[in-house]
């Protein structure tokens, strides 16, 4: 049977880490604990404007029909898988849009003739105005849960994942959601993200060049 699309070595390794930390243990760290209260999760709700705190214990049935309490591994791994599936779906759509827009721009916005070679001046102008990198997609990293940008260096198609959480730290929760889920990024935020990406690319290139100088 083939593995789910969200499965990759990095994510599998993270699930193993979660299992080693929480697997078959209650919330107090007791192995194979049978005390239901040790699996309680804190919850809260608003009732007529008043906050009410309470505890809840989740249960499930294994393949053999035996009921058990859900532990931290069950809850954390389920959230991770859900985030990974959503992240992969968003990235697939973003990759499709990038490919579509790239094809469209190459045909409709071409600055130079389709046939023939660049002369020296035209070639210099072209490379001077070409970006060092392109943004493939902006989203949430499935493991760190931090906002990241997947960028591709134009020169050799190297892919970098850049943490942009500092650029977005002053944004509201709603603004972050619009930026990460719907690619609605205001000019000020875009400027902060660009600055963050430029620094990351400069640092990467300086390290690469230093290895071969």
ABEGO torsion letter per residue (X at the ends): XBBBAABBAAAAAAAAAAAAAABGBBAAGBBGBABAAAABBBBBBBBGGBBBBBBBBBBBBBAAGBBBBBBAAAAAAAAAAAAAAAAAAAAAAAAAAAAAAAAAAAAAABABBABEBBBAAAAAAAAAABBABBBABBBBBAAAGBBBBBBBBAAAGBBBBBBAAAAAAABBAAAAAAAAAAGBBBAAAAAAAAAAAAAAAAAAAAAAAAAAX
